[in-house]
C-alpha cells in the first residue's frame, strides 16, 4: 500500500538544506510514500539556523 503526501519543500529545504530534501526523496519510495510537491508554493519566511 502506498501512502501519498502533499510535500512543501520551502526555501530552506530547496536551497540551504538540499541534502535533507534529497534524502527524503530517496527514502520515500522505500517507505511506500509518494510525495506530491505542492505546485506554486512560496517561501514561508523561515530561516535555517547556522553555526557561526
Secondary structure as the mmCIF struct_conf table of DSSP 4:
data_model
#
loop_
_struct_conf.conf_type_id
_struct_conf.id
_struct_conf.beg_label_comp_id
_struct_conf.beg_label_asym_id
_struct_conf.beg_label_seq_id
_struct_conf.end_label_comp_id
_struct_conf.end_label_asym_id
_struct_conf.end_label_seq_id
STRN STRN1 UNK A 3 UNK A 7
HELX_RH_AL_P HELX_RH_AL_P1 UNK A 10 UNK A 14
TURN_TY1_P TURN_TY1_P1 UNK A 15 UNK A 17
HELX_RH_AL_P HELX_RH_AL_P2 UNK A 18 UNK A 28
HELX_RH_3T_P HELX_RH_3T_P1 UNK A 29 UNK A 31
TURN_TY1_P TURN_TY1_P2 UNK A 32 UNK A 32
STRN STRN2 UNK A 33 UNK A 37
HELX_LH_PP_P HELX_LH_PP_P1 UNK A 38 UNK A 38
TURN_TY1_P TURN_TY1_P3 UNK A 39 UNK A 40
#
